[in-house]
């Protein structure tokens, strides 16, 4: 049984749990870090009476985070897409090539906080990035973190980070926004609308899981770059009506680690399309990383974001054939950019 520690004795107890072992060899770094602390899962009681945009109550009992690194190190909040969770580093981490001991987000220097987006249960609720930002602010209050030195966030997490920085401008000093903007692009909104109708149709016919698999196929198709598909597949349709690209999409959808049920997916997909941030409200110094082959985040929206930010610092173009998944597939190119950003955050 995992050991736990109650960090507070007041009416809102914070529970800290040993996460499942996620040790991964980091070569010489292991020798330098013989007593590196294991990740800790943190469960914070959700605000009582927390209401969503439509007035409904959020049913989540807790806000779930994972702390990677030492509790006493300066914290950086790290967020990814709707399919990503609090597991950042180690063998089960979705960004272990970026977050780690000696990584671009170096746990020798910072502790990295990962987050599970609300809702935690498989339920369909009406929420936007504003609700996620309010929950983050509540969690930071309970952890006695008045101001984050930095947030590093991609995709949906980038929208949440921008929203948080606009709603709570004094609570973060620097932002690294990766393949995200202050609003959804028109084409991405159209694609996700089709995906949601597929899932809703499946739920209405008692096959939500299969419908979600089809929606993931469409998502994988528009998240990757066209150049990658042209390079990897011959796209010749066989007698069965499918090409090698079709078979790839089917396999990817089936083998994707499922982190949510169809109703939770509907909630977070719609939340993406409710994002609408006023960049002028953001005080944090902001670095932006964009990918020219990204079909999900329109570069015209990124250009508008840059012109409206009060403290825009730098734009980095991440050359990649992997489209919107470049932040997952290009750690060697992305790592030095994030490492330089983190060095700047330490100088603040």
N, C-alpha and C positions, 0 to 999 in steps of 0.2 A: 504493500500500500504506500502511496506517495506520502511523504512528510509534508505538512503544511504549517504555515506560520500566519497568524492573524496580525497584520501590521498595525491595526487600530483597534481600540477597545470601545469606540463610540458607537452610535446607532447605525453607522454605515461601515460594516466590517469589510476589510480588504483581505482576501485570502490569497496566499502565494503558494503555488504547488510546484514541485519538481516536475518539469516536463519529461516526457519519455526521452530516453537517451538519444541524442542526435550527434554523437561524436563522429567526426570525420577527420581523417588524417590531413594535416596541412604541412607535411614535410618538416622542414627545420623549425617552423613555428611551434610545433608540438614540443620540441625540446626547450624552446624559450618560454612556453606557457604550461608547465607541468601541472599547475593547479587552476587552470582556466575553469571558471564556474560554469555549470550546466545551465541551459536556459530555464527560466522560471515562468510558469503560467500564472497570470494575475487575474483574479476574478473580482470585479468591483460591482457592488450593488447598483443596478440601474436606478436612475431618479424615479421616485414614486410619482405616479401621475404624469409620466412623460407622454405628451400628446404629439401625434404626427400631423402632417399638413392638413389632413381632412378632419382633424379633431379626434380620431380614434386613439385609444391608448396603445402604447407599445407593450407587447406581452413579454419581452425579454426581461429576465430577472437579473441578468448580469451583463456587464461589458467585459469582453474577454480580450486580454492582451498577452503577449509573451515578451519577456525581457531577455535579450541576448547580451551577455557581457556583465560587467560589474554594476551593481546598484549605484555605486558612488560616482560612476563616470558620467560625463555630460550626456543627456539623452537626445537621441534623434529619432523622430517618428518616420517609419518606412511603410509605404502602402503601395499596392499594385492594383490589378484589375479585379473585377467582381468575382472571379474564380479563385483569387488568392486570399490567403488568410494570415494568421499571426505567425506562422512558421516561416522564418526568413532564412536561417542559417542551418548548417549541419546537414546530415544525410537526408532529412525530410524537408529541408528548406527550399522554397521555390526560387530564392535568389541567393543561394549559397555561394555562387561565384562572385558576388558583389559584397555580401555581408559576411564577415568572418574575422578571425584573428589574423591580422596582416592583410585583410581585404581592402577594397576601395572604401567601404564603410568599415573602418578598422576597430574591432572590439577591444584592442589594446588602448584605444583613445576615447571611444564613445560606447555607451550602451545603446542598442538598437531596440526600439519598441515596435513590435508587429501587432496588428489589430485584426479581429474578426468583424466584418461589417454587419450591421443590423439589417434585417432580422436574423436571429440565430436559428430559429426554427423554420421548418418548411411551411411557411404561410405567406399569403399574398397580402401585403400592406401597402399603403400609399405613403411613400417617403421620398425625400430628395437628398442631395448632399448636405443640405442645411441641417437635417436631422442627424446625419453622421457627425457633422461638425459640433453640434451641441453635445452629443454623447462623448466625443473626444475631450471637449472642454471640461465636462463633468469628471471624466477619468483623470485628467491632469490635476484638477482641483484636489481630488482624493489622494493623489500621489504627491501632492505638495510641489508640483512643477508649475511655477508661475509663468515661465517663458521658455519655449523650446529654442535651443540654438539653431536648429535646422529641421526641416522636413524634406525628405527625398521621396518622391511619389510619381507613379506612372499610371497612365490610362485612367480608369475611374478614380483611383487614388489621387491622381493629379487634380481632378475636378474637386474632390473632397478637400485637398490641401488648399487650393485657391479659395474655396468657400470658407474654410476655417480662417484663413489669413484675412479675408474680407470681413468676417463676422467678429473676429477677435484680433484686431491688428496689432495689439501690444503683446501677443502671446507667442509670436514666432519671429525670429530675427532674419532667417534666410530660407528661401525656397529653391528647391531643384525640381522643376516641372518637366517630366519626361513624357513626350507623346500625349499631351493633354492640352486642353484649352478651357476657356471660361464658359463655353456653351457647346452643345453637340452640333456636329455638322449636319447639313440637310440630308446628305446621302446616308450617313450612319443612322440617323433617325428613321429613315425609310427602311433600311435593312432590318433594324431592330424591331420595328413595328411588324414586319412580316414574320420575324422569328417569334414574337410574342403571340401572334394570331395562330401560328402553327402549334405552339404549346397549349394555348387555350383550347384549340380544337381537340388536341389529344386528351386533355383533362376532361372535356365534355364527353368524350367517348371512352373514358376509363383506361387511357393509355398515355398518361402524362410522361412517363419515362422514355418511351419510344419517341414521342413528339419532341422531347428535349434533346434527344440524340440527333434528330433531324435539324433542329435549330442550331446545334453545335456544328453540324456540317456546314451550314451557311455561314456561321460565325468564323469558322476556320478559313473558309474560302475568302472572305473579305478582310480577314486580319492579315493574311499573308500577301506578299507582293506578287504581281502578275509575272514579273521576270523570274521569280523562283519557280513557279509552276511551269513556265516555258522551258526552263533549264532542266527540270527534273522529269517531266512527263511527256510522252509522245501524243497524248490526248486523242488517240484513235479509238473510236467507239466500236466495240465488238458486237457479236451477234446477240449478246445478252443485253444490249442497250447501254452498256457502261464502258467507260474508258479507264485507263490506269489512274487518272486523276480522280475519277469517281470512287474507285476502290480505296485510294489514299484517304479521301475525305471520310468515307465510311469507317475505315480503320481508326483514323484519328479520333473520331467522335466516340467510338466504342471503347477506346483504350485511354481516353482522357480520364484522369483521376476525378471521380465525382465528389465535389465538395458541397453540393447543395441539391435539393429536390426541385421539381419544376415550379412550385409556387414561390419558393424563395428566389429562384432564378427570375421569375416574372417581376418580383418586387425590385430586384437590383437592376434588371434591364431597364425598367421604366424609370428608375431613379437616375440612371445615366441621362435620360432624355429630359429630365426635369432640371438639370443643372443650368443655372443662369447666375453668373457672378458679375459684380461691378468691379473691375480691376482697379479702378481709381481709389477704392477703399483700402487697398493692400499697402502696408508700409514696409513689408519685408523686402529685402534685396533679393531679386529673383533671377535665377539662371534657367534658361529654357533649352531643352534638347528636343530636336525634331528629326523626323526621318522623311526624306523626300518621296519614298515609295509607300508611305502610310496612306491607306485608303479610308481609314476610320476617322482620323483627325485631319481636317482640312488645313492646309498651310495658310490659306487666307485668314482663317480664324486665329491661327497663331500670330500672324502679322498684326491683326487687329489687337490681340492681347498685348503684344509688345508696345504698340503705340499708346495704349491706355494705362499701362503700368507706370506708377510714379517712380519706382526704383528698379527699373530693368537693368540687369548687369551684363548678361551675355547670352548669345544664341549660338548653340552648337548644332551643326547638321551631322546626323549619324547616318553615314552612307551604308545602306544595307539592302539586300534583296528580300528581306524578311518582313517588310511592311510594318504593320502595327505590332508585330511580335519581336521587333528588333531589340527592344529593351530586355527580352528574355534570351535572344539568340546571339547577341553580340557583346558578351562580357569583356572581351579583350579591347574592343573599341570604346565601350561605354565606361569601363572601369577607370581609366585615367581621367576622364572628364569629371566623374563623381569624386574621385580622390582629390582633384584640384579644388572642387567645390567645398569638400569637407575641410580642406586645409584653410580655405578662406573663412569658413564658419568658425574655426578655432581662433582665428585672428580677431574676431569681433569683440 
